[in-house]
Amino acid sequence: MKIKENLAYCRRKRKLSYRELGELTNINYVTLYYIECGKTSNPQILVIVTLAQFFNISLDEFVNVDLKCKNNIEDKANDT
């Protein structure tokens, strides 16, 4: 699962702190920190769904796809 990597990537891409993202999604910022740091290996499905919706990403992509790699590939394709 790519949840922690994708959370970190999406949060940083939007330049949001844990607190800011927590306020925007009504998810406790400590929960976000724990997910991103790998302290929570299986976050609640409601949290994952909320984050995927907030970042406008399908649930499947948020959980299974390395978004950083995917976006790098898309960016390179757009440059050519």
C-alpha positions as a LaTeX table, in Angstrom:
\begin{tabular}{lrrr}
\hline
Residue & $x$ (\AA) & $y$ (\AA) & $z$ (\AA) \\
\hline
Met1 & 0.00 & 0.00 & 0.00 \\
Lys2 & 1.17 & 3.50 & $-0.86$ \\
Ile3 & $-0.99$ & 5.45 & 1.57 \\
Lys4 & 1.77 & 7.02 & 3.64 \\
Glu5 & 3.86 & 7.95 & 0.60 \\
Asn6 & 0.87 & 9.40 & $-1.24$ \\
Leu7 & $-0.30$ & 11.35 & 1.80 \\
Ala8 & 3.16 & 12.88 & 2.18 \\
Tyr9 & 3.39 & 13.67 & $-1.55$ \\
Cys10 & $-0.08$ & 15.24 & $-1.81$ \\
Arg11 & 0.25 & 17.21 & 1.40 \\
Arg12 & 3.62 & 18.64 & 0.41 \\
Lys13 & 2.47 & 19.36 & $-3.14$ \\
Arg14 & $-0.34$ & 21.50 & $-1.71$ \\
Lys15 & 2.11 & 23.01 & 0.81 \\
Leu16 & $-0.08$ & 22.06 & 3.78 \\
Ser17 & 1.03 & 21.38 & 7.32 \\
Tyr18 & $-0.49$ & 18.51 & 9.26 \\
Arg19 & $-2.60$ & 21.00 & 11.20 \\
Glu20 & $-3.84$ & 22.76 & 8.06 \\
Leu21 & $-4.77$ & 19.48 & 6.37 \\
Gly22 & $-6.42$ & 18.31 & 9.57 \\
Glu23 & $-8.55$ & 21.45 & 9.76 \\
Leu24 & $-9.58$ & 21.16 & 6.11 \\
Thr25 & $-10.52$ & 17.47 & 6.37 \\
Asn26 & $-11.67$ & 17.24 & 10.01 \\
Ile27 & $-9.02$ & 14.59 & 10.62 \\
Asn28 & $-6.86$ & 14.92 & 13.72 \\
Tyr29 & $-3.42$ & 16.18 & 12.70 \\
Val30 & $-1.77$ & 13.54 & 14.90 \\
Thr31 & $-3.56$ & 10.85 & 12.91 \\
Leu32 & $-2.20$ & 12.36 & 9.69 \\
Tyr33 & 1.30 & 12.47 & 11.17 \\
Tyr34 & 1.08 & 8.85 & 12.33 \\
Ile35 & $-0.09$ & 7.67 & 8.91 \\
Glu36 & 2.66 & 9.56 & 7.10 \\
Cys37 & 5.37 & 8.33 & 9.47 \\
Gly38 & 4.19 & 4.73 & 9.27 \\
Lys39 & 3.10 & 4.50 & 12.90 \\
Thr40 & $-0.40$ & 3.63 & 11.71 \\
Ser41 & $-0.09$ & 0.84 & 9.18 \\
Asn42 & $-3.84$ & 0.33 & 8.62 \\
Pro43 & $-5.69$ & 3.64 & 8.91 \\
Gln44 & $-9.46$ & 3.67 & 9.14 \\
Ile45 & $-11.22$ & 3.48 & 5.78 \\
Leu46 & $-13.14$ & 6.70 & 6.48 \\
Val47 & $-9.84$ & 8.56 & 6.87 \\
Ile48 & $-8.51$ & 7.16 & 3.59 \\
Val49 & $-11.72$ & 7.96 & 1.73 \\
Thr50 & $-11.77$ & 11.51 & 3.12 \\
Leu51 & $-8.16$ & 12.12 & 2.09 \\
Ala52 & $-8.66$ & 10.70 & $-1.41$ \\
Gln53 & $-11.72$ & 12.90 & $-1.89$ \\
Phe54 & $-9.93$ & 15.97 & $-0.56$ \\
Phe55 & $-7.01$ & 15.46 & $-2.95$ \\
Asn56 & $-9.44$ & 14.58 & $-5.78$ \\
Ile57 & $-7.82$ & 11.19 & $-6.36$ \\
Ser58 & $-9.56$ & 7.86 & $-6.76$ \\
Leu59 & $-9.42$ & 5.63 & $-3.72$ \\
Asp60 & $-7.65$ & 2.95 & $-5.77$ \\
Glu61 & $-4.91$ & 5.37 & $-6.85$ \\
Phe62 & $-4.48$ & 6.80 & $-3.36$ \\
Val63 & $-3.98$ & 3.33 & $-1.90$ \\
Asn64 & $-2.16$ & 1.46 & $-4.68$ \\
Val65 & $-0.35$ & 3.85 & $-7.06$ \\
Asp66 & 2.88 & 5.70 & $-6.40$ \\
Leu67 & 1.56 & 9.18 & $-7.25$ \\
Lys68 & 4.98 & 10.79 & $-7.14$ \\
Cys69 & 6.27 & 8.42 & $-9.83$ \\
Lys70 & 3.06 & 8.69 & $-11.83$ \\
Asn71 & 3.20 & 12.50 & $-11.85$ \\
Asn72 & 6.90 & 12.53 & $-12.74$ \\
Ile73 & 6.19 & 10.28 & $-15.73$ \\
Glu74 & 3.24 & 12.46 & $-16.79$ \\
Asp75 & 5.33 & 15.63 & $-16.42$ \\
Lys76 & 8.09 & 14.16 & $-18.62$ \\
Ala77 & 5.54 & 13.11 & $-21.22$ \\
Asn78 & 4.10 & 16.62 & $-21.29$ \\
Asp79 & 7.58 & 18.12 & $-21.75$ \\
Thr80 & 8.15 & 16.22 & $-25.01$ \\
\hline
\end{tabular}
